[in-house]
Amino acid sequence: MDKALLKQARGLNLRNGGPNCPIPPIVLMTDDQRLPDPEPAIRALPSGCMVIFRHYDHPMRAKLGAKLRAICHARRILFLVANDVALALRLDADGLHFPEYRALTDPGIYRQLPARFLRTSACHSLQTIRKLALLPESTRPDGVLISPIFSTRSHPGAAPMSWTEIRQTTRMCQQADMTPIGLGGINTQTIANLRTSALASVAGIGFSGISHPPPR
């Protein structure tokens, strides 16, 4: 884990999330293509971070999830499962992450989760934020991953959000008491451009330097 990036992420978290922010400064996203073996990347994280376990296409997803959950638990790293309520319960995860389409088509899913679960959602538009903000306060996501903040290898050619869009989405998140998390192209160099933003956490795949490029 790059110490300079970690330091700046912690600064954002304390300044914009406060001392009781439910979302840690650093969120590592696992990925079938760019991070096929997430274990080294997770072991490179310091305690007090968070992992969102995606690996949707892994043939032994439950087994891999159980292994990574145990590593995270031992290292005091929060472990969230993406888009699978049953697996999250089975692994005794710390919470659940939903992709944007799920938040838009099935927002009531948040009501089905245990109260102790951390809840996060992906967001690529103001429409998503508005829909999430209409949920009862007790069932809204604790954190919203806003992306893409910068150009990213995960989506080559995709235009990043404008600073106006970032300001609008982060403001709406704060008004609805949802932690705004920046995702997409964040590294030691680009995070410096977020110092004046209202983002409270940053997420990514390549923080550890262990990720692989997507296949051509």
DRENKOLTOR-344272 format. One record per residue: residue number from 1; residue in one letter; x, y, z of N, C-alpha, C in turn. Coordinates in nm, 3 decimals. Layout:
N
(r NUM a (X Y Z) (X Y Z) (X Y Z)),
...
# end
This chain:
216
(r 1 m (0.085 -0.119 0.000) (0.000 0.000 0.000) (0.088 0.124 0.000)),
(r 2 d (0.066 0.211 -0.096) (0.145 0.333 -0.106) (0.114 0.425 0.013)),
(r 3 k (0.219 0.462 0.087) (0.200 0.540 0.209) (0.149 0.681 0.181)),
(r 4 a (0.193 0.740 0.069) (0.148 0.875 0.035) (-0.001 0.876 0.003)),
(r 5 l (-0.047 0.776 -0.072) (-0.189 0.767 -0.105) (-0.271 0.744 0.022)),
(r 6 l (-0.221 0.655 0.107) (-0.292 0.625 0.232) (-0.305 0.750 0.319)),
(r 7 k (-0.198 0.827 0.328) (-0.200 0.948 0.410) (-0.303 1.047 0.359)),
(r 8 q (-0.307 1.067 0.227) (-0.403 1.162 0.171) (-0.546 1.111 0.185)),
(r 9 a (-0.565 0.980 0.170) (-0.699 0.923 0.186) (-0.747 0.940 0.329)),
(r 10 r (-0.659 0.919 0.425) (-0.696 0.938 0.565) (-0.731 1.083 0.593)),
(r 11 g (-0.660 1.176 0.528) (-0.691 1.317 0.545) (-0.830 1.350 0.494)),
(r 12 l (-0.865 1.298 0.376) (-0.999 1.319 0.321) (-1.105 1.261 0.413)),
(r 13 n (-1.078 1.142 0.465) (-1.175 1.072 0.549) (-1.204 1.151 0.676)),
(r 14 l (-1.099 1.201 0.739) (-1.118 1.275 0.863) (-1.185 1.409 0.838)),
(r 15 r (-1.143 1.476 0.730) (-1.196 1.609 0.701) (-1.341 1.605 0.654)),
(r 16 n (-1.374 1.511 0.566) (-1.507 1.510 0.506) (-1.601 1.404 0.564)),
(r 17 g (-1.545 1.303 0.629) (-1.629 1.201 0.689) (-1.643 1.214 0.838)),
(r 18 g (-1.544 1.279 0.900) (-1.548 1.297 1.045) (-1.492 1.177 1.118)),
(r 19 p (-1.473 1.190 1.249) (-1.412 1.082 1.328) (-1.497 0.956 1.335)),
(r 20 n (-1.627 0.966 1.307) (-1.716 0.848 1.314) (-1.764 0.804 1.176)),
(r 21 c (-1.688 0.836 1.073) (-1.728 0.798 0.937) (-1.741 0.646 0.927)),
(r 22 p (-1.854 0.594 0.878) (-1.873 0.448 0.872) (-1.787 0.380 0.766)),
(r 23 i (-1.740 0.457 0.667) (-1.662 0.401 0.558) (-1.514 0.434 0.579)),
(r 24 p (-1.426 0.335 0.575) (-1.283 0.360 0.592) (-1.225 0.446 0.479)),
(r 25 p (-1.105 0.499 0.497) (-1.043 0.584 0.393) (-1.017 0.512 0.262)),
(r 26 i (-0.977 0.384 0.272) (-0.938 0.306 0.153) (-1.034 0.188 0.135)),
(r 27 v (-1.086 0.175 0.012) (-1.174 0.063 -0.023) (-1.113 -0.010 -0.142)),
(r 28 l (-1.074 -0.135 -0.123) (-1.018 -0.216 -0.232) (-1.129 -0.297 -0.296)),
(r 29 m (-1.140 -0.285 -0.428) (-1.239 -0.361 -0.504) (-1.169 -0.482 -0.567)),
(r 30 t (-1.218 -0.602 -0.543) (-1.159 -0.716 -0.613) (-1.220 -0.724 -0.752)),
(r 31 d (-1.146 -0.784 -0.845) (-1.189 -0.785 -0.985) (-1.136 -0.911 -1.053)),
(r 32 d (-1.224 -0.983 -1.122) (-1.186 -1.108 -1.187) (-1.071 -1.091 -1.285)),
(r 33 q (-1.072 -0.981 -1.360) (-0.975 -0.962 -1.466) (-0.849 -0.889 -1.418)),
(r 34 r (-0.866 -0.776 -1.354) (-0.750 -0.695 -1.316) (-0.683 -0.742 -1.187)),
(r 35 l (-0.755 -0.817 -1.105) (-0.699 -0.865 -0.979) (-0.743 -1.010 -0.959)),
(r 36 p (-0.699 -1.101 -1.046) (-0.748 -1.238 -1.039) (-0.718 -1.306 -0.906)),
(r 37 d (-0.603 -1.275 -0.847) (-0.571 -1.328 -0.714) (-0.564 -1.210 -0.617)),
(r 38 p (-0.672 -1.182 -0.546) (-0.677 -1.063 -0.461) (-0.603 -1.077 -0.327)),
(r 39 e (-0.562 -1.199 -0.293) (-0.503 -1.218 -0.161) (-0.380 -1.131 -0.135)),
(r 40 p (-0.280 -1.124 -0.227) (-0.164 -1.038 -0.200) (-0.202 -0.891 -0.181)),
(r 41 a (-0.299 -0.844 -0.260) (-0.341 -0.704 -0.248) (-0.406 -0.678 -0.113)),
(r 42 i (-0.485 -0.774 -0.065) (-0.550 -0.757 0.066) (-0.447 -0.760 0.178)),
(r 43 r (-0.350 -0.849 0.165) (-0.245 -0.856 0.267) (-0.157 -0.732 0.268)),
(r 44 a (-0.155 -0.658 0.158) (-0.077 -0.535 0.151) (-0.150 -0.416 0.216)),
(r 45 l (-0.277 -0.434 0.247) (-0.354 -0.326 0.309) (-0.324 -0.317 0.459)),
(r 46 p (-0.320 -0.196 0.512) (-0.311 -0.182 0.658) (-0.448 -0.208 0.720)),
(r 47 s (-0.453 -0.228 0.849) (-0.581 -0.244 0.917) (-0.661 -0.114 0.902)),
(r 48 g (-0.792 -0.128 0.917) (-0.876 -0.010 0.906) (-0.915 0.025 0.763)),
(r 49 c (-0.899 -0.068 0.670) (-0.944 -0.048 0.533) (-1.071 -0.131 0.508)),
(r 50 m (-1.114 -0.138 0.383) (-1.233 -0.215 0.350) (-1.214 -0.284 0.216)),
(r 51 v (-1.266 -0.405 0.204) (-1.261 -0.481 0.079) (-1.403 -0.508 0.032)),
(r 52 i (-1.428 -0.482 -0.097) (-1.555 -0.521 -0.158) (-1.525 -0.639 -0.251)),
(r 53 f (-1.577 -0.755 -0.213) (-1.551 -0.879 -0.285) (-1.648 -0.893 -0.402)),
(r 54 r (-1.594 -0.875 -0.523) (-1.677 -0.893 -0.642) (-1.650 -1.032 -0.702)),
(r 55 h (-1.549 -1.049 -0.783) (-1.517 -1.181 -0.839) (-1.644 -1.259 -0.874)),
(r 56 y (-1.731 -1.194 -0.951) (-1.861 -1.252 -0.983) (-1.849 -1.384 -1.059)),
(r 57 d (-1.745 -1.398 -1.142) (-1.737 -1.514 -1.231) (-1.644 -1.625 -1.181)),
(r 58 h (-1.595 -1.611 -1.060) (-1.502 -1.712 -1.010) (-1.577 -1.845 -0.991)),
(r 59 p (-1.522 -1.957 -1.041) (-1.593 -2.085 -1.032) (-1.613 -2.134 -0.889)),
(r 60 m (-1.529 -2.085 -0.797) (-1.543 -2.123 -0.655) (-1.555 -1.996 -0.572)),
(r 61 r (-1.652 -1.917 -0.607) (-1.665 -1.785 -0.545) (-1.684 -1.794 -0.393)),
(r 62 a (-1.767 -1.884 -0.349) (-1.794 -1.895 -0.205) (-1.668 -1.935 -0.128)),
(r 63 k (-1.593 -2.030 -0.183) (-1.471 -2.077 -0.118) (-1.367 -1.966 -0.111)),
(r 64 l (-1.349 -1.895 -0.223) (-1.255 -1.782 -0.225) (-1.301 -1.674 -0.129)),
(r 65 g (-1.431 -1.645 -0.128) (-1.483 -1.544 -0.038) (-1.458 -1.578 0.108)),
(r 66 a (-1.475 -1.705 0.144) (-1.452 -1.747 0.282) (-1.306 -1.728 0.321)),
(r 67 k (-1.217 -1.760 0.229) (-1.072 -1.743 0.255) (-1.038 -1.596 0.276)),
(r 68 l (-1.088 -1.510 0.187) (-1.058 -1.368 0.197) (-1.125 -1.304 0.318)),
(r 69 r (-1.244 -1.351 0.350) (-1.313 -1.302 0.470) (-1.230 -1.331 0.595)),
(r 70 a (-1.172 -1.449 0.604) (-1.090 -1.485 0.720) (-0.965 -1.397 0.729)),
(r 71 i (-0.905 -1.369 0.614) (-0.786 -1.282 0.612) (-0.823 -1.142 0.658)),
(r 72 c (-0.933 -1.091 0.606) (-0.977 -0.956 0.644) (-1.009 -0.949 0.793)),
(r 73 h (-1.076 -1.050 0.843) (-1.112 -1.052 0.985) (-0.987 -1.048 1.073)),
(r 74 a (-0.887 -1.126 1.036) (-0.764 -1.132 1.115) (-0.687 -1.000 1.109)),
(r 75 r (-0.702 -0.927 0.997) (-0.628 -0.803 0.978) (-0.711 -0.679 1.013)),
(r 76 r (-0.830 -0.700 1.067) (-0.920 -0.588 1.103) (-0.952 -0.501 0.981)),
(r 77 i (-0.989 -0.569 0.874) (-1.031 -0.504 0.750) (-1.176 -0.543 0.724)),
(r 78 l (-1.261 -0.446 0.699) (-1.402 -0.475 0.672) (-1.416 -0.550 0.540)),
(r 79 f (-1.511 -0.644 0.536) (-1.530 -0.729 0.418) (-1.676 -0.723 0.374)),
(r 80 l (-1.699 -0.668 0.254) (-1.833 -0.661 0.197) (-1.842 -0.751 0.076)),
(r 81 v (-1.956 -0.815 0.058) (-1.982 -0.899 -0.059) (-2.065 -0.820 -0.158)),
(r 82 a (-2.034 -0.833 -0.285) (-2.108 -0.760 -0.388) (-2.224 -0.842 -0.444)),
(r 83 n (-2.342 -0.784 -0.436) (-2.460 -0.830 -0.508) (-2.502 -0.974 -0.480)),
(r 84 d (-2.483 -1.020 -0.357) (-2.525 -1.157 -0.323) (-2.558 -1.161 -0.174)),
(r 85 v (-2.684 -1.141 -0.142) (-2.726 -1.138 -0.002) (-2.699 -1.271 0.067)),
(r 86 a (-2.732 -1.381 0.001) (-2.715 -1.513 0.062) (-2.569 -1.541 0.094)),
(r 87 l (-2.479 -1.507 0.003) (-2.337 -1.530 0.027) (-2.285 -1.441 0.139)),
(r 88 a (-2.330 -1.317 0.143) (-2.288 -1.226 0.250) (-2.328 -1.280 0.386)),
(r 89 l (-2.448 -1.334 0.396) (-2.493 -1.392 0.522) (-2.415 -1.519 0.556)),
(r 90 r (-2.391 -1.600 0.454) (-2.319 -1.725 0.473) (-2.176 -1.701 0.523)),
(r 91 l (-2.112 -1.597 0.470) (-1.973 -1.568 0.507) (-1.963 -1.480 0.631)),
(r 92 d (-2.078 -1.442 0.688) (-2.079 -1.350 0.802) (-2.000 -1.224 0.766)),
(r 93 a (-2.029 -1.168 0.649) (-1.962 -1.049 0.601) (-2.001 -0.928 0.686)),
(r 94 d (-1.927 -0.821 0.666) (-1.957 -0.696 0.739) (-2.061 -0.613 0.667)),
(r 95 g (-2.091 -0.650 0.543) (-2.190 -0.572 0.471) (-2.205 -0.618 0.328)),
(r 96 l (-2.276 -0.537 0.251) (-2.312 -0.574 0.115) (-2.299 -0.452 0.023)),
(r 97 h (-2.251 -0.478 -0.098) (-2.240 -0.375 -0.200) (-2.328 -0.411 -0.318)),
(r 98 f (-2.399 -0.312 -0.372) (-2.483 -0.336 -0.488) (-2.438 -0.252 -0.606)),
(r 99 p (-2.435 -0.309 -0.727) (-2.408 -0.229 -0.847) (-2.522 -0.131 -0.871)),
(r 100 e (-2.498 -0.035 -0.956) (-2.596 0.073 -0.976) (-2.731 0.020 -1.024)),
(r 101 y (-2.732 -0.075 -1.116) (-2.860 -0.120 -1.171) (-2.949 -0.175 -1.060)),
(r 102 r (-2.888 -0.237 -0.959) (-2.968 -0.294 -0.850) (-3.030 -0.183 -0.766)),
(r 103 a (-2.953 -0.077 -0.746) (-3.007 0.036 -0.669) (-3.123 0.102 -0.742)),
(r 104 l (-3.118 0.103 -0.875) (-3.223 0.168 -0.954) (-3.346 0.081 -0.973)),
(r 105 t (-3.325 -0.049 -0.989) (-3.438 -0.138 -1.019) (-3.498 -0.204 -0.895)),
(r 106 d (-3.419 -0.214 -0.788) (-3.467 -0.286 -0.670) (-3.419 -0.217 -0.541)),
(r 107 p (-3.451 -0.089 -0.523) (-3.402 -0.018 -0.406) (-3.450 -0.079 -0.274)),
(r 108 g (-3.561 -0.152 -0.278) (-3.613 -0.213 -0.156) (-3.525 -0.323 -0.101)),
(r 109 i (-3.424 -0.366 -0.179) (-3.335 -0.471 -0.134) (-3.263 -0.432 -0.006)),
(r 110 y (-3.242 -0.303 0.013) (-3.170 -0.258 0.133) (-3.247 -0.289 0.261)),
(r 111 r (-3.379 -0.299 0.250) (-3.461 -0.330 0.367) (-3.445 -0.475 0.412)),
(r 112 q (-3.394 -0.561 0.323) (-3.381 -0.703 0.354) (-3.251 -0.736 0.428)),
(r 113 l (-3.166 -0.637 0.447) (-3.035 -0.663 0.506) (-3.039 -0.647 0.658)),
(r 114 p (-2.958 -0.726 0.729) (-2.949 -0.709 0.875) (-2.908 -0.567 0.910)),
(r 115 a (-2.957 -0.518 1.020) (-2.929 -0.380 1.061) (-2.779 -0.356 1.080)),
(r 116 r (-2.706 -0.462 1.117) (-2.563 -0.445 1.142) (-2.481 -0.430 1.014)),
(r 117 f (-2.538 -0.463 0.899) (-2.464 -0.460 0.773) (-2.430 -0.318 0.730)),
(r 118 l (-2.306 -0.298 0.686) (-2.271 -0.179 0.610) (-2.328 -0.196 0.470)),
(r 119 r (-2.378 -0.089 0.413) (-2.440 -0.096 0.281) (-2.374 0.007 0.190)),
(r 120 t (-2.330 -0.036 0.072) (-2.275 0.057 -0.026) (-2.340 0.032 -0.161)),
(r 121 s (-2.337 0.135 -0.244) (-2.396 0.126 -0.377) (-2.307 0.198 -0.477)),
(r 122 a (-2.301 0.146 -0.598) (-2.234 0.216 -0.706) (-2.325 0.326 -0.759)),
(r 123 c (-2.262 0.431 -0.812) (-2.341 0.543 -0.865) (-2.265 0.608 -0.980)),
(r 124 h (-2.333 0.622 -1.094) (-2.271 0.688 -1.209) (-2.353 0.808 -1.255)),
(r 125 s (-2.455 0.844 -1.180) (-2.540 0.956 -1.222) (-2.614 1.017 -1.103)),
(r 126 l (-2.661 1.140 -1.123) (-2.740 1.208 -1.021) (-2.874 1.136 -0.999)),
(r 127 q (-2.925 1.071 -1.105) (-3.052 0.999 -1.093) (-3.044 0.893 -0.984)),
(r 128 t (-2.931 0.824 -0.978) (-2.914 0.720 -0.877) (-2.914 0.777 -0.737)),
(r 129 i (-2.841 0.887 -0.719) (-2.835 0.951 -0.587) (-2.974 0.994 -0.542)),
(r 130 r (-3.049 1.053 -0.634) (-3.184 1.100 -0.599) (-3.272 0.983 -0.556)),
(r 131 k (-3.261 0.871 -0.626) (-3.344 0.755 -0.592) (-3.305 0.699 -0.455)),
(r 132 l (-3.174 0.691 -0.429) (-3.128 0.640 -0.300) (-3.167 0.733 -0.186)),
(r 133 a (-3.164 0.864 -0.213) (-3.196 0.962 -0.109) (-3.342 0.955 -0.068)),
(r 134 l (-3.428 0.897 -0.154) (-3.571 0.886 -0.122) (-3.601 0.767 -0.032)),
(r 135 l (-3.505 0.677 -0.016) (-3.526 0.562 0.072) (-3.537 0.607 0.217)),
(r 136 p (-3.607 0.531 0.300) (-3.607 0.563 0.443) (-3.464 0.571 0.495)),
(r 137 e (-3.439 0.662 0.585) (-3.302 0.686 0.632) (-3.236 0.559 0.683)),
(r 138 s (-3.313 0.471 0.749) (-3.255 0.350 0.807) (-3.213 0.247 0.703)),
(r 139 t (-3.259 0.264 0.577) (-3.226 0.165 0.475) (-3.143 0.223 0.360)),
(r 140 r (-3.103 0.348 0.372) (-3.016 0.405 0.269) (-2.876 0.345 0.279)),
(r 141 p (-2.801 0.346 0.168) (-2.661 0.301 0.175) (-2.581 0.390 0.271)),
(r 142 d (-2.486 0.330 0.338) (-2.395 0.408 0.422) (-2.294 0.482 0.337)),
(r 143 g (-2.262 0.424 0.222) (-2.164 0.484 0.132) (-2.203 0.466 -0.012)),
(r 144 v (-2.166 0.562 -0.097) (-2.196 0.558 -0.239) (-2.067 0.575 -0.317)),
(r 145 l (-2.037 0.480 -0.405) (-1.917 0.486 -0.486) (-1.947 0.564 -0.614)),
(r 146 i (-1.893 0.684 -0.622) (-1.916 0.775 -0.734) (-1.806 0.754 -0.837)),
(r 147 s (-1.844 0.727 -0.962) (-1.741 0.702 -1.062) (-1.793 0.727 -1.205)),
(r 148 p (-1.696 0.743 -1.299) (-1.551 0.745 -1.278) (-1.502 0.887 -1.244)),
(r 149 i (-1.422 0.897 -1.140) (-1.368 1.027 -1.100) (-1.261 1.073 -1.199)),
(r 150 f (-1.173 0.980 -1.238) (-1.070 1.006 -1.339) (-1.078 0.897 -1.445)),
(r 151 s (-1.001 0.914 -1.552) (-0.993 0.809 -1.653) (-0.941 0.681 -1.586)),
(r 152 t (-0.998 0.568 -1.624) (-0.964 0.444 -1.556) (-0.938 0.330 -1.655)),
(r 153 r (-0.846 0.243 -1.619) (-0.813 0.128 -1.702) (-0.927 0.028 -1.708)),
(r 154 s (-1.015 0.031 -1.610) (-1.127 -0.063 -1.610) (-1.227 -0.033 -1.721)),
(r 155 h (-1.235 0.096 -1.761) (-1.328 0.137 -1.867) (-1.254 0.230 -1.963)),
(r 156 p (-1.166 0.175 -2.046) (-1.087 0.257 -2.139) (-1.177 0.341 -2.229)),
(r 157 g (-1.146 0.469 -2.240) (-1.222 0.557 -2.326) (-1.344 0.620 -2.262)),
(r 158 a (-1.383 0.573 -2.145) (-1.500 0.632 -2.077) (-1.463 0.769 -2.022)),
(r 159 a (-1.548 0.866 -2.046) (-1.520 1.002 -1.999) (-1.541 1.011 -1.848)),
(r 160 p (-1.446 1.070 -1.776) (-1.465 1.086 -1.631) (-1.571 1.191 -1.603)),
(r 161 m (-1.624 1.191 -1.483) (-1.724 1.290 -1.443) (-1.659 1.428 -1.440)),
(r 162 s (-1.738 1.530 -1.468) (-1.688 1.666 -1.457) (-1.684 1.705 -1.309)),
(r 163 w (-1.606 1.809 -1.277) (-1.600 1.854 -1.138) (-1.735 1.905 -1.090)),
(r 164 t (-1.813 1.960 -1.183) (-1.948 2.003 -1.146) (-2.034 1.884 -1.104)),
(r 165 e (-2.025 1.776 -1.181) (-2.100 1.655 -1.146) (-2.053 1.595 -1.014)),
(r 166 i (-1.922 1.595 -0.993) (-1.868 1.542 -0.868) (-1.917 1.624 -0.750)),
(r 167 r (-1.914 1.756 -0.764) (-1.962 1.843 -0.655) (-2.109 1.820 -0.626)),
(r 168 q (-2.189 1.806 -0.733) (-2.333 1.786 -0.714) (-2.362 1.652 -0.646)),
(r 169 t (-2.296 1.547 -0.692) (-2.323 1.416 -0.634) (-2.275 1.406 -0.489)),
(r 170 t (-2.158 1.461 -0.461) (-2.109 1.456 -0.323) (-2.198 1.539 -0.231)),
(r 171 r (-2.246 1.653 -0.279) (-2.334 1.737 -0.197) (-2.464 1.662 -0.166)),
(r 172 m (-2.521 1.597 -0.268) (-2.646 1.523 -0.247) (-2.624 1.405 -0.152)),
(r 173 c (-2.509 1.340 -0.163) (-2.477 1.231 -0.071) (-2.473 1.282 0.073)),
(r 174 q (-2.405 1.392 0.094) (-2.393 1.448 0.228) (-2.528 1.488 0.284)),
(r 175 q (-2.613 1.546 0.200) (-2.745 1.588 0.246) (-2.830 1.468 0.287)),
(r 176 a (-2.806 1.353 0.223) (-2.882 1.231 0.255) (-2.808 1.143 0.355)),
(r 177 d (-2.699 1.194 0.412) (-2.619 1.121 0.511) (-2.563 0.991 0.455)),
(r 178 m (-2.513 0.998 0.331) (-2.445 0.885 0.268) (-2.302 0.928 0.238)),
(r 179 t (-2.206 0.848 0.277) (-2.065 0.884 0.258) (-2.027 0.877 0.110)),
(r 180 p (-1.976 0.988 0.052) (-1.933 0.985 -0.088) (-1.793 0.925 -0.102)),
(r 181 i (-1.782 0.822 -0.187) (-1.657 0.750 -0.208) (-1.617 0.767 -0.355)),
(r 182 g (-1.496 0.813 -0.379) (-1.449 0.832 -0.515) (-1.391 0.703 -0.572)),
(r 183 l (-1.425 0.672 -0.697) (-1.377 0.550 -0.762) (-1.340 0.582 -0.907)),
(r 184 g (-1.228 0.525 -0.952) (-1.190 0.538 -1.092) (-1.065 0.619 -1.113)),
(r 185 g (-0.955 0.552 -1.146) (-0.831 0.621 -1.181) (-0.761 0.690 -1.066)),
(r 186 i (-0.792 0.653 -0.943) (-0.730 0.720 -0.828) (-0.599 0.651 -0.793)),
(r 187 n (-0.492 0.730 -0.790) (-0.360 0.679 -0.753) (-0.285 0.788 -0.677)),
(r 188 t (-0.158 0.765 -0.651) (-0.080 0.860 -0.572) (-0.077 0.998 -0.635)),
(r 189 q (-0.076 1.004 -0.768) (-0.070 1.133 -0.836) (-0.208 1.201 -0.842)),
(r 190 t (-0.311 1.126 -0.881) (-0.441 1.189 -0.903) (-0.512 1.224 -0.773)),
(r 191 i (-0.483 1.152 -0.665) (-0.553 1.181 -0.540) (-0.523 1.322 -0.490)),
(r 192 a (-0.409 1.376 -0.530) (-0.375 1.512 -0.488) (-0.477 1.614 -0.540)),
(r 193 n (-0.543 1.582 -0.652) (-0.643 1.672 -0.709) (-0.775 1.668 -0.633)),
(r 194 l (-0.786 1.578 -0.536) (-0.911 1.564 -0.460) (-0.907 1.636 -0.326)),
(r 195 r (-0.797 1.706 -0.298) (-0.782 1.768 -0.166) (-0.894 1.865 -0.133)),
(r 196 t (-0.946 1.935 -0.234) (-1.052 2.032 -0.208) (-1.191 1.974 -0.233)),
(r 197 s (-1.198 1.845 -0.262) (-1.327 1.781 -0.287) (-1.394 1.747 -0.154)),
(r 198 a (-1.521 1.705 -0.164) (-1.596 1.663 -0.045) (-1.599 1.511 -0.032)),
(r 199 l (-1.520 1.441 -0.114) (-1.514 1.296 -0.103) (-1.453 1.256 0.030)),
(r 200 a (-1.508 1.152 0.091) (-1.460 1.111 0.223) (-1.375 0.984 0.218)),
(r 201 s (-1.382 0.909 0.109) (-1.305 0.785 0.096) (-1.271 0.766 -0.052)),
(r 202 v (-1.174 0.679 -0.079) (-1.140 0.648 -0.218) (-1.138 0.498 -0.236)),
(r 203 a (-1.180 0.454 -0.354) (-1.187 0.311 -0.386) (-1.113 0.283 -0.515)),
(r 204 g (-1.064 0.160 -0.528) (-0.994 0.124 -0.650) (-0.951 -0.020 -0.651)),
(r 205 i (-0.898 -0.062 -0.765) (-0.849 -0.199 -0.782) (-0.697 -0.204 -0.771)),
(r 206 g (-0.631 -0.102 -0.825) (-0.486 -0.107 -0.838) (-0.406 -0.040 -0.729)),
(r 207 f (-0.463 -0.016 -0.611) (-0.392 0.054 -0.506) (-0.262 -0.014 -0.465)),
(r 208 s (-0.260 -0.147 -0.470) (-0.144 -0.220 -0.421) (-0.033 -0.231 -0.524)),
(r 209 g (-0.062 -0.195 -0.650) (0.036 -0.212 -0.755) (0.045 -0.354 -0.805)),
(r 210 i (-0.049 -0.440 -0.762) (-0.045 -0.581 -0.798) (-0.143 -0.614 -0.909)),
(r 211 s (-0.227 -0.518 -0.946) (-0.332 -0.547 -1.043) (-0.275 -0.572 -1.182)),
(r 212 h (-0.355 -0.638 -1.266) (-0.315 -0.672 -1.402) (-0.402 -0.592 -1.500)),
(r 213 p (-0.349 -0.562 -1.618) (-0.431 -0.488 -1.716) (-0.545 -0.575 -1.766)),
(r 214 p (-0.658 -0.513 -1.803) (-0.768 -0.593 -1.857) (-0.728 -0.656 -1.988)),
(r 215 p (-0.784 -0.774 -2.023) (-0.748 -0.840 -2.148) (-0.793 -0.759 -2.268)),
(r 216 r (-0.716 -0.766 -2.376) (-0.752 -0.693 -2.498) (-0.850 -0.776 -2.583)),
# end
